[in-house]
Amino acid sequence: MRKIALIAAMSENRVLGKDNKLVWELPADWENFRRVTAGQAFVMGRVSYESEDMLFSDRLNVILSRRPQLELPEGFERAPDLPAALDLLADEETVFILGGGQVFAQSLPLASYLYLTIVHHEFEGDAFFPPVDWSQWEMVRSVFHPVDDRHAYPFSLQEFSRILPAPKG
Ligand SMILES: NC(=O)c1ccc[n+]([C@@H]2O[C@H](COP(=O)([O-])OP(=O)(O)OC[C@H]3O[C@@H](n4cnc5c(N)ncnc54)[C@H](OP(=O)(O)O)[C@@H]3O)[C@@H](O)[C@H]2O)c1
């Protein structure tokens, strides 16, 4: 079965962002994101697509939007719902879902793998990662990164695999 992976950075209180921006700057998290997602196709919500912080796939970016008139550049395709987005990527071994909050909430039940950066701080925000039932997940990796010259907050790069198979997506 193909891997449906969610990749997100969130604070201890599950904040993903505010005013369509990230609320931290963590270069080592971007580097990890680039390493993990290299060469893969992405799915993201239209709001995240419009964020100045968003990083795009050089392969294919599927943008979830109910707006048929949405104009997208080359390398981007609109999908009117999540099943249509996954259909567009039916041949991919791995699909990376990049958020934001609305899209994570809908896709978490389909996910088989989570790449989560936990920023060890509480922030104010207006987009949140959904609550996770951790009894369904086992931790595969956790690497702690302390505060340093480039990073104002400590964070952990974590990976989780679903214990029971996710519904077919
Ligand atoms: N920290 C992180 O890892 C991370 C990652 C990504 C984003 N973010 C943050 O998350 C925030 C954005 O998240 P958000 O929840 O506001 O928005 P979002 O999930 O990025 O996008 C929501 C939009 O996606 C479309 N959409 C959602 N579900 C759909 C469905 N089932 N079918 C068709 N279209 C659908 C709709 O677009 P239309 O209105 O066009 O129909 C909807 O308005 C920002 O603050 C951003 O910085 C953080």
PDBQT file of the ligand as one rigid body, heavy atoms in Angstrom, charges set to zero:
ROOT
HETATM    1  N1  LIG A 201       3.617  24.513  10.464  1.00  0.00    +0.000 N 
HETATM    2  C1  LIG A 201       3.336  23.796   9.401  1.00  0.00    +0.000 C 
HETATM    3  O1  LIG A 201       3.820  22.679   9.202  1.00  0.00    +0.000 OA
HETATM    4  C2  LIG A 201       2.382  24.354   8.385  1.00  0.00    +0.000 A 
HETATM    5  C3  LIG A 201       2.202  23.728   7.157  1.00  0.00    +0.000 A 
HETATM    6  C4  LIG A 201       1.270  24.275   6.263  1.00  0.00    +0.000 A 
HETATM    7  C5  LIG A 201       0.564  25.397   6.628  1.00  0.00    +0.000 A 
HETATM    8  N2  LIG A 201       0.773  25.966   7.840  1.00  0.00    +0.000 N 
HETATM    9  C6  LIG A 201      -0.026  27.110   8.296  1.00  0.00    +0.000 C 
HETATM   10  O2  LIG A 201      -1.393  26.704   8.268  1.00  0.00    +0.000 OA
HETATM   11  C7  LIG A 201      -2.200  27.856   8.006  1.00  0.00    +0.000 C 
HETATM   12  C8  LIG A 201      -3.108  27.553   6.852  1.00  0.00    +0.000 C 
HETATM   13  O3  LIG A 201      -3.992  26.492   7.204  1.00  0.00    +0.000 OA
HETATM   14  P1  LIG A 201      -5.583  26.627   7.028  1.00  0.00    +0.000 P 
HETATM   15  O4  LIG A 201      -6.227  25.556   7.821  1.00  0.00    +0.000 OA
HETATM   16  O5  LIG A 201      -5.957  28.036   7.278  1.00  0.00    +0.000 OA
HETATM   17  O6  LIG A 201      -5.795  26.394   5.471  1.00  0.00    +0.000 OA
HETATM   18  P2  LIG A 201      -5.358  25.210   4.469  1.00  0.00    +0.000 P 
HETATM   19  O7  LIG A 201      -5.700  23.885   5.079  1.00  0.00    +0.000 OA
HETATM   20  O8  LIG A 201      -3.962  25.423   4.017  1.00  0.00    +0.000 OA
HETATM   21  O9  LIG A 201      -6.279  25.527   3.208  1.00  0.00    +0.000 OA
HETATM   22  C9  LIG A 201      -7.663  25.589   3.342  1.00  0.00    +0.000 C 
HETATM   23  C10 LIG A 201      -8.262  25.693   1.960  1.00  0.00    +0.000 C 
HETATM   24  O10 LIG A 201      -8.031  24.486   1.250  1.00  0.00    +0.000 OA
HETATM   25  C11 LIG A 201      -9.172  24.168   0.467  1.00  0.00    +0.000 C 
HETATM   26  N3  LIG A 201      -9.753  22.930   0.973  1.00  0.00    +0.000 N 
HETATM   27  C12 LIG A 201      -9.674  22.413   2.223  1.00  0.00    +0.000 A 
HETATM   28  N4  LIG A 201     -10.311  21.231   2.278  1.00  0.00    +0.000 NA
HETATM   29  C13 LIG A 201     -10.798  21.005   1.046  1.00  0.00    +0.000 A 
HETATM   30  C14 LIG A 201     -11.526  19.940   0.473  1.00  0.00    +0.000 A 
HETATM   31  N5  LIG A 201     -11.901  18.856   1.186  1.00  0.00    +0.000 N 
HETATM   32  N6  LIG A 201     -11.862  20.018  -0.819  1.00  0.00    +0.000 NA
HETATM   33  C15 LIG A 201     -11.484  21.084  -1.556  1.00  0.00    +0.000 A 
HETATM   34  N7  LIG A 201     -10.781  22.125  -1.086  1.00  0.00    +0.000 NA
HETATM   35  C16 LIG A 201     -10.442  22.081   0.216  1.00  0.00    +0.000 A 
HETATM   36  C17 LIG A 201     -10.106  25.352   0.580  1.00  0.00    +0.000 C 
HETATM   37  O11 LIG A 201      -9.701  26.258  -0.437  1.00  0.00    +0.000 OA
HETATM   38  P3  LIG A 201     -10.721  27.252  -1.213  1.00  0.00    +0.000 P 
HETATM   39  O12 LIG A 201     -11.089  28.284  -0.194  1.00  0.00    +0.000 OA
HETATM   40  O13 LIG A 201      -9.902  27.782  -2.351  1.00  0.00    +0.000 OA
HETATM   41  O14 LIG A 201     -11.878  26.384  -1.660  1.00  0.00    +0.000 OA
HETATM   42  C18 LIG A 201      -9.771  25.898   1.943  1.00  0.00    +0.000 C 
HETATM   43  O15 LIG A 201     -10.098  27.264   2.106  1.00  0.00    +0.000 OA
HETATM   44  C19 LIG A 201      -1.211  28.997   7.761  1.00  0.00    +0.000 C 
HETATM   45  O16 LIG A 201      -1.005  29.722   8.963  1.00  0.00    +0.000 OA
HETATM   46  C20 LIG A 201       0.078  28.299   7.381  1.00  0.00    +0.000 C 
HETATM   47  O17 LIG A 201       1.217  29.072   7.694  1.00  0.00    +0.000 OA
HETATM   48  C21 LIG A 201       1.683  25.481   8.715  1.00  0.00    +0.000 A 
ENDROOT
TORSDOF 0
